[in-house]
């Protein structure tokens, strides 16, 4: 299962006539299965508020994730990376076996 979340947001208290304008969002993408998990995380900066300004209290995680993806985070690429990391945890491509002569 792959999930996305916003971990935190930094805001400008005042920008023009707007208050609490989001300028940065920290995001995390996690793939999990069979007790294993792999994550990728980062942050995305945003320019000033646009014509469709949403007050801070009315923002949803889905809306902010939409901004993250629209402003340069490649959703499909990040998901493929965390899935690959998870697959390598569940089925490691290289393992270390005990020495055959060790008892």
VEXDODO-677642 format. One record per residue (C-alpha): residue in one letter; x, y, z. Coordinates in Angstrom, 3 decimals. Layout:
<recs>
@res:A; x:X; y:Y; z:Z
...
</recs>
This chain:
<recs>
@res:X; x:0.000; y:0.000; z:0.000
@res:X; x:1.312; y:3.451; z:-0.890
@res:X; x:0.244; y:6.466; z:1.150
@res:X; x:1.052; y:10.164; z:0.953
@res:X; x:0.899; y:12.653; z:3.783
@res:X; x:1.797; y:16.219; z:4.614
@res:X; x:3.985; y:16.259; z:7.732
@res:X; x:4.098; y:20.028; z:8.273
@res:X; x:3.576; y:23.398; z:6.618
@res:X; x:5.328; y:26.731; z:7.027
@res:X; x:3.207; y:29.839; z:6.586
@res:X; x:3.650; y:33.571; z:6.203
@res:X; x:1.424; y:35.208; z:8.819
@res:X; x:0.575; y:38.033; z:6.407
@res:X; x:0.974; y:38.448; z:2.650
@res:X; x:-0.934; y:41.372; z:1.222
@res:X; x:-4.538; y:40.972; z:2.306
@res:X; x:-4.112; y:37.255; z:3.027
@res:X; x:-3.250; y:35.647; z:6.351
@res:X; x:-1.494; y:32.347; z:7.064
@res:X; x:-0.262; y:31.796; z:3.508
@res:X; x:1.420; y:28.401; z:3.021
@res:X; x:4.944; y:28.849; z:1.649
@res:X; x:6.368; y:25.362; z:2.253
@res:X; x:4.910; y:21.892; z:2.753
@res:X; x:6.887; y:18.876; z:3.964
@res:X; x:5.577; y:15.680; z:2.368
@res:X; x:6.139; y:11.936; z:2.822
@res:X; x:5.332; y:8.968; z:0.581
@res:X; x:5.364; y:5.529; z:2.225
@res:X; x:4.999; y:2.047; z:0.767
@res:X; x:4.235; y:-0.740; z:3.230
@res:X; x:3.602; y:-4.467; z:3.074
@res:X; x:4.162; y:-7.537; z:5.245
@res:X; x:5.526; y:-5.532; z:8.170
@res:X; x:8.037; y:-3.634; z:6.019
@res:X; x:7.955; y:0.048; z:5.073
@res:X; x:9.950; y:2.336; z:2.807
@res:X; x:9.576; y:6.108; z:2.653
@res:X; x:10.633; y:9.067; z:0.572
@res:X; x:10.185; y:12.581; z:1.854
@res:X; x:10.909; y:16.150; z:0.915
@res:X; x:9.587; y:19.670; z:0.988
@res:X; x:8.103; y:21.920; z:-1.643
@res:X; x:8.079; y:25.698; z:-1.670
@res:X; x:5.223; y:27.703; z:-3.140
@res:X; x:4.947; y:31.190; z:-4.570
@res:X; x:2.397; y:33.698; z:-3.308
@res:X; x:-1.318; y:33.002; z:-3.133
@res:X; x:-3.155; y:32.711; z:-6.419
@res:X; x:-6.662; y:33.553; z:-7.456
@res:X; x:-8.012; y:30.433; z:-5.739
@res:X; x:-6.702; y:31.189; z:-2.260
@res:X; x:-7.983; y:28.806; z:0.400
@res:X; x:-7.862; y:29.982; z:4.030
@res:X; x:-5.441; y:27.924; z:6.129
@res:X; x:-8.189; y:26.515; z:8.353
@res:X; x:-10.051; y:25.233; z:5.274
@res:X; x:-7.115; y:23.434; z:3.621
@res:X; x:-7.225; y:19.678; z:3.204
@res:X; x:-4.281; y:17.321; z:2.939
@res:X; x:-5.451; y:16.318; z:-0.559
@res:X; x:-5.425; y:19.946; z:-1.688
@res:X; x:-1.896; y:20.538; z:-0.407
@res:X; x:-0.669; y:17.262; z:-1.936
@res:X; x:-2.148; y:18.477; z:-5.222
@res:X; x:0.030; y:21.589; z:-4.950
@res:X; x:3.084; y:19.438; z:-4.238
@res:X; x:2.501; y:17.319; z:-7.351
@res:X; x:1.596; y:20.329; z:-9.504
@res:X; x:4.776; y:22.163; z:-8.513
@res:X; x:7.412; y:19.603; z:-9.396
@res:X; x:7.193; y:16.438; z:-7.311
@res:X; x:6.669; y:13.583; z:-9.769
@res:X; x:4.080; y:11.434; z:-7.994
@res:X; x:4.537; y:8.386; z:-10.232
@res:X; x:8.333; y:8.487; z:-9.962
@res:X; x:8.310; y:8.827; z:-6.169
@res:X; x:5.816; y:5.977; z:-5.843
@res:X; x:7.932; y:3.767; z:-8.124
@res:X; x:11.024; y:4.526; z:-6.014
@res:X; x:9.399; y:3.663; z:-2.685
@res:X; x:7.843; y:0.536; z:-4.177
@res:X; x:11.274; y:-0.567; z:-5.437
@res:X; x:12.773; y:0.078; z:-1.980
@res:X; x:9.971; y:-1.911; z:-0.366
@res:X; x:10.395; y:-4.793; z:-2.810
@res:X; x:14.112; y:-4.918; z:-1.940
@res:X; x:13.286; y:-5.080; z:1.765
@res:X; x:10.727; y:-7.860; z:1.336
@res:X; x:12.857; y:-9.827; z:-1.155
@res:X; x:16.471; y:-8.643; z:-0.809
@res:X; x:18.441; y:-8.887; z:-4.070
@res:X; x:21.594; y:-9.735; z:-2.061
@res:X; x:21.769; y:-11.570; z:1.253
@res:X; x:24.572; y:-12.529; z:3.599
@res:X; x:24.691; y:-16.221; z:4.425
@res:X; x:26.685; y:-17.819; z:7.233
@res:X; x:30.064; y:-19.136; z:6.186
@res:X; x:29.696; y:-22.766; z:5.082
@res:X; x:32.581; y:-23.911; z:7.293
@res:X; x:31.337; y:-22.129; z:10.417
@res:X; x:29.462; y:-24.239; z:12.897
</recs>
